[in-house]
Amino acid sequence: MSESDRTDSHVLELLVEGPAAGGSCVARHQGQVVFVAGALPGERVRARIVDGSSRKFLRAEVSEVLEASAHRVPDRRLDYLPAEAPALVGASTPSGTSASASPPLFGGMEFAHSDLDYSRELKAQVLTDQLSRIGHLDVQPTVAAAPGETTGLDWRTRVQLAVDDDGRPGMLAPRSHEVVPVTSAPLACPEIAEVEVSDLRVPGATRLEFAWAGEQGAVIVRGDCGAGPLSELSLRLGPQWSILAETGTSGGARRSRRAGRRPTAADGRGRRTVLSSIRGTDILRQTVYGRSFRVAADGFWQVHRQAPSLLSSVVTSAVPTDARSITDLYCGVGLLGIGAAATTGARLHGVESAKTAITAAKENAQDLDARFTAARVDEVELPDSEVIILDPPRAGAGRDVTGKLVGSNATTIIYVSCDSATLARDLQALTAGGFAIGSLRGFDLFPLTAHLETVTVLHR
């Protein structure tokens, strides 16, 4: 397709093929690959081009469904929109409607239009493809639901909402900085979902972050929000909510996914930000199999309400019962390693770059034979352990860390991953280094989104 064709014809009629990474599907137009958001395999759709800059492929989003999949359902995002939501030309649309008649929709629910079971099948297909194409691994994993998952709608214990120029919370439109107002936080657990966010106004804020644990929650206000909006927020939220606000200090900092700590983050101008308590505490207490874990309100914690217990159980069951030593890399506040060490009685060594997460991990493991090191995993010398657990950020472990794993004396590696592509890359390095995959299981711990969690057990 020429550039002039793209300019004159923004909408293509496409026959959708299989799923692709990121929640889109693949179609083809005149031999060119088109990644289509809002589609399902086998559908015939009209799709609006949203990015034609690449010569190799186009990006498009569904504007009308001509022949729908049997697995298509009404777009669940519509349930989060105000009744008076205005139309937005070009927005992704539910089956049978045109773009010009649809209200604006938001990103982050890539499978909002698919039945839940089928979305897991699509995730399994993408996982299998990436393991094969990137890692050259012949593995056919399944993707299982979290215990008790039926709707995929009420699982998030941590939610981020953007805030528009008028102080209204909402979600960002796909590939845009435009804020789409919502009536409640999408996919949130009931305690967060019951907050009527459409009634909140926080002018000056850029983002609201909600976190919930047990019977207590915290709201973090990001941006330059004055005392008046914070006071109003305090009046609208019940006493079960702590309220924390961002303030600026000098210097710079780099933020870690494994936060579990009082945050510091560069704001783009070299200024560092910290949190001040407006009401309540910046510490939450999570309970997993009867053990209490301290974690910062904005620290890293598994988002799905069933994820901590599920992953802890799966990881612990993969640790040999006679293991004497466990190393937990990217350990955060210690969830996975502590659970395994408490069950097996093994000595534990955790490694994490965030110092305050390490402080929390030491408290969380004070009844165990455990020590923790505050250091970057790619820079630390690995202790001698028969078992190594790692749960890296989406960027994966990378060459330096996989090299350390291959060079260690570990006989069992348990790799928890939230990104299939980087997992495939790292598994290729580990299997080339002498490890064999004993099991690889997928878990749908991010229902109705494009993401999933995997646990891979390797031996040598």
N, C-alpha and C positions, 0 to 999 in steps of 0.2 A: 504494500500500500504506500502510495506517495504521500508526502507531507500535505499536498493540496487535497488529496482524498480525505485525510484525517480532518482537515479544516472544514470541508464541505459536508462530511458525513460523520457526525459525532456518535451516531447510534448504529450498531451492527446487529444483525440477526444471526444467532449462533446456536450450534448444537453442542451442548456441554459434554465433555468427556469425563475424565477421572478427577479425583481430589488433588490439590496441591498444598504445599506447606503454607501456613499462615491462614488457613481457613477458606481460601479461594478454590476455584476449580479451573481446569484447563479446557480451553476451546481453541479453534483455529479459524483464521480468516485469511483466505488467499495464501495459505502456507505459513502464515505468521502465527506464532503462539499468542494467545490472549488469556491472561489470568483474570477470571471473572469472580468478583465478590457477590455474595447473595444468591449464588446458583447452587444446584445439586446435580450430580452426574445423571445423564440421560435426558435432561430438560432441553427444551428449545426456548430460547429467551431473546428478548431485545436488550442490549446492554450498551450503556453510554461510556464512551472512552473517557477515562480520567487521567491517563498518563500515556502519551504516545512518543515519549522522548527516546526510547530504546529502539534500535534497529532490530533487535532480536525478538522483542516481545512487546505487547501492549498490556495495559491494565484497564479494566472496565468494571462497571457495577451494573447489576440488573436494574432495568427501568420497567420491564414488563415481562411476565411469564406467559409464554404462548402455550407450551405443553408442560404441565407440572409433573414432578416426580410424585410417586405415591407416598414418599417420605416427607413431603413438604407440609408444614403446618403454618397457621397464621403467625406472622412475625411477633415474637414475644416482646420485643422492644416497645411496641405500641402501648403495652399495658403500663409502662412507666411514664408516659407522656401526659401532660395536662390535656384536658378535654378540648381546650381552645387552641392547641398547638397549631401554628400557621403552616401552610404548605411551603415546601422548599423544592424548587425545580431541580431535578437531578438527583434527589435523594434515593437511596435504595428503597425498594418498595415490596410490599407483600404480594402474593400471587393475585393476579387479576386486576391490579391497579396500575395506573401510569404514574410516572415520576411527578408530573405536574399536579397530581391530586393527592400526593402523599405528604404527611407531616415530616419534618426533619427527623432523621434517626441518628443514632450515635454508634460509635465504635465499641469494640471490646466484647461483643457477643456475636462472633462470626457464624455460629450455628443457631442463631435465634429462630431461623426459619426451618429447621430440621427437627424431626422427632429425635428424642434423646438417644435411643438405642442405635439408630442409624448414624448419628454423629460420632459415636464411639467406633463404629465400623470404619468410617472414613479416617478417623485418627489412626487406627491400626494400619490401614493401607498406607498412609503417609509415613508412619514410623517404619514399616517394612521397606518401603521404597528408599528412605534415607539411609537405613542400615545397609542396604544393598548398593546403592549408587555412590554413597560417600565412604562407607566403611568396608565395602566389598564383603559383606557378611550375609550368609544365607540363614536368616533367622525369621521366623513367622510368629511374632508375638501377638497376643490379644491385648485389648484394653478393657479392664474391668471397672465396674462402678464402685464408688465408695459404699461402705455399709449403710443401708437404709436410704440410699439415694433413689428418689422416685421422679422428681420433677426437674432437678437441676437448677432450681431457682433460689434456693435459700441457704447457701453454703458459705458465703464470704464472711469471715470474721474481721477482715480488713478491707476497707473500701476507700478509694480516692475520688473526690469530686472536684471538677474544675469550677471556677467562679468567674462570671462574666463582669463586664464593666459596671453593671448596676448592683453587683453584690449577690446575684442569684446563683445558687449552686446548680450544677448540671454535669453532663457528660460531653466530651468532645466529639464533634462530628467526625466521621472517618477521614483520615488524611487532612485534617483541618484543625485550626485553633478556634473555630467557632464553638461556643458553648451551647449545647441543647439543654434547656431546662427540663428537669424530671421531677416527678412527685415523690419518689422514694429512691433510695440507692439500689441500683440494679444488682440482682443476684445476692443481695445481702442476707445475712442471718436475721431471724425475726427481731432481735433486739435492736439491730441497726435499721432494719427496714421500717420499723414502726416510727422512726423519726420523720416527721413531715418536713422534708427538706425544702419543699416548695414554699414554705412559710418563712424560711430563714433568709436573712439579708446580712451579708458581711462585706460591705463596700471596702475596697482596698485589699482584700484578700485575693490570692491567686489560686488557692487550693484548700479544700477541707479533707482531712484524713480521719476516718473513723476506725477504731479498733475495739474489739470486744473480747472479754475473757471472763468466764464464769458468770458472776453477777455484777461485773463492773466494766465500764467502758471509758474510752478517752477520745476526745476530739482535738485534733491538732489544726491550728489555723496558720497557714503559710501566707507570707506576703506582709505588706505594710498595713495592718488593720488597726484602727484606732481603738481607744478605750470604750467609746460609745457602742460600736457594733459588738465588742466582746461582752459588754454588760448585757446587751439585748440577747446575745446567744446564751448567756448564763441563765437568763430568765426563762428561755424557751426549752432548755434541756433540763431533765430531771436530775436529782442529786446522785444518781448512779453514774453520771458522766463527769469525768475530769475534763478540764478545758486547759489546753496548752497553746501558747502563741509563740510565733517565731520573732526573734529579735536579732539585730545585727551586732557583730563585733569585728575587730580588725583581724587581718590575716587571711589565709586561704586554707582550704581543706579539701580533701577528696572523700567522697562518701562511699561507704562499703555496703554491698547488698546484705552482708551478714551483720547488720547493724546491731540489734540487741542492746542499744546504748543510747545515751543522751546524744542527739544528733548534732553534727556539724556539717554544713554543706556550703560550697561556694555558690554565690548567687549570680555569677556571670560578671561581676565587677571586682572580683577578688576579695569581696567582703565575706566573712564567715558568719553563719547564723547558728544560734542556739535556741533552745526552748525555755520559756518562762512559764511557770505554773500560775494560771489565773484562778483555778479552783482545782483542788484535789491533788493527785499524784501523777508522776510521769512513769510509774512502774505498774505493770499488770502482772497478775499471777495466773499462770496456766497450769492445769492439772492433767497429767497423763498417767494412767494406771496407778492412781493414788499418790503420785509423786508431784510435788509442787515445783514449778519452774518460774524463776524470775525473768522477765523480759521487759525491755523498755517499751513504752507505748508506741513508739514509731520504729521499734527494732524489728529485725527479721524474725518471723514466725510463720509456720505453714498456714496458708490462708484458709483452706477448706477446713470446716469444723471437725471433720473426721480424719484429716490428714496426719496430725501428730501421732495419734494412737495407731493408725493403720501402718504408717511408715516405720514407726518404732517397732511394732510387732514383726513386720516383714524383715527388717534389718536384723533384729535380735535372733530370729529363727534361722538366719543364714550364718550366724557365728557358731563355729564348732564349740561344742559343750566343754571341751577340754582346753579351750584357748586360755592362755595365761596373760596375754598382753594385746591390747587394742589401741590403735591410733585412729583418731577421728579428725580428719582434715576439713577445713572450712566449718568448724564445729559450731559456730555461733554460740548460743547459750548452752549448748551441750546435749540437746534433745536425743539424738540418735546414739551417740557414744555412751551417754549415761544410762540409757535404757538397756543397752547391751551389756555394759559392765555390771550393772546392778543385778541382772539375771544370771550371768555366768560367773561373777566373782573375779573377772579378769582385771588386771591393772589397766588403767586408762590414761592416755596422753592425748590431749586435744590441742589443735593448732588453729588459730584464728587471728586475723590482722587487726580486728577492732578491739582495743584494750578494754573498753567498758563491757563488751560482750564476754570477754575473758573473766572480768570481775564477777559477772553474773554466773558464768559457768562454774567458777570456784564455789560460789555459794550453793548452787544447785547440786553440786557433787560432794558436799562437805562430809558425807558419811561414807564415801568410797575411797579406795586407793587410787587417787587421780591427781594428775598435774596438768597444767595448761600453759601454753606458750603463746604470747602475743607476737605474731610475726606473719609475714606473707608466706604462704605455703610454698611458692616457687623459690623462696630464699632460705628456708629453714632446712637443716639436716634432719631427715626423718629418723625417729627413734626405732629401735629394733622391736618389731611386733609381728606376730603371726597373721594378724588380721588388720586390714586398713579399710576404714569407712571414709568415703568422701561424698560430699554434696555441694559441688561448686556452683557458682552463679551460671547464668545462661551462656556465658562465654566458654564454659567448660574448663577442664583442667589445663589443657594445652601441652605443648611438646615438653617444656621443662619439667612439669609435674609428672607426666606419664613416664618420662625418662627416669625420674626418681623412683616411681613405683616399680618399674621393671628392675631397677638396680637395688631395690630393697630386698630384705629376706622374708617378706610377706608371702604366705601361701594362699591366702584368701583376700580378695578385694571385693568390697560391696560398694557399688557406684550408684548413687542416687542422682538422677538428672531431671531437669525441667526443660531441656532443649534436645530434641532428637538429632539435629544436625551435628552439634558439637559432641554429643554422645557417640555418634557413629564415627567421627574423626578420632576421638580418644580411644574407642574400643579397637579400632584398626591398629593403633600404636601398641596397645596392651597385648593384643593377640599376636602381633608380630614379635613382641618381646617375650613370648613364652607362656602367656596366660591363655586359658581356654574358658569360654563362656559356659557356665553350668546352667544358668537360667537368666531370662530377660523377661520381665513382666511390666506391662503398662497399666497405669491406674488413671482413671478419669477424675483427677482431683481439681480440674478447672472446667466443670461442665458448661456446655454451650459456648465455650471459647475455643480458640484454635490450639490451646496448650494442653499438655498432659505431663504426668510424672512417670518416670520409669525407675525400676530397681534391677540392676544387673549384678549377678554374682559370678565372679571369676575365680578359677583355681589354677594352681600349678604344682 
